[in-house]
């Protein structure tokens, strides 16, 4: 299967996707917050908060996995993105680590399909264009070596975000 056929861009609510795993743009305490993190915690139900509290902490760039509980997704992979500080504080490397750590967990757990939000582009302030370039490059690098996951989805909250992904990754499957 060509690399670009393994990658999809969708516009929608990541909490409604029926996939093996969705990725949560979490905070270090895995406590649930605003944006995607809060939406995932609300949709998954209180058991997700309990599972995250048992894990306790996730460092920026790392990832941990929990069940999906009340979500259609069977798992939630939580990763902590970098806070944008102007681009000179290793933000791109930390963001790259988020994608790689999440994909490694998907590989380890033999998850066929994973969906990513635009990590760090909300309250953490990472510019969408720059974050998308890191996301696409990280995923493309990973799938050159690993056959699983077989499908990677970039789930965009709105059409404007999807247009950025399409511009940066013009061969992506719709």
C-alpha angles and dihedrals in degrees: 000000000000114000094244091055089062093058126072135180116211133175114220150074110316090208091067098052118117099217137124092258142002120202119234120211091221136181121242093261091051084226101138118250138167132324119015092350094056093043092052093048092049093047095045094051133227094307089073091058090050092050092048092048089054090055090045105187144025122189121225109277094021127102137209131188133226134170116274093235108184094006124099085234110087094216140024118214109202118205130173115224127202125269108240110248098169099291100281099092098078091268094145092052092048091048090049088052089054092058094042094047091048093048091047090055090049089051093047092051092042093239111173099198131033131176125207130198119210095280117219095000096108123057091347088067102224108161109252097229093050093044092049092052090053092046095050094044092048094050094045091050092050096049091052087070107025129056093199130100090044094195129034120190127199101206110202122197093216143010093259091061091045090053089057091051091047092050093049094041105030095170095058118129113247 
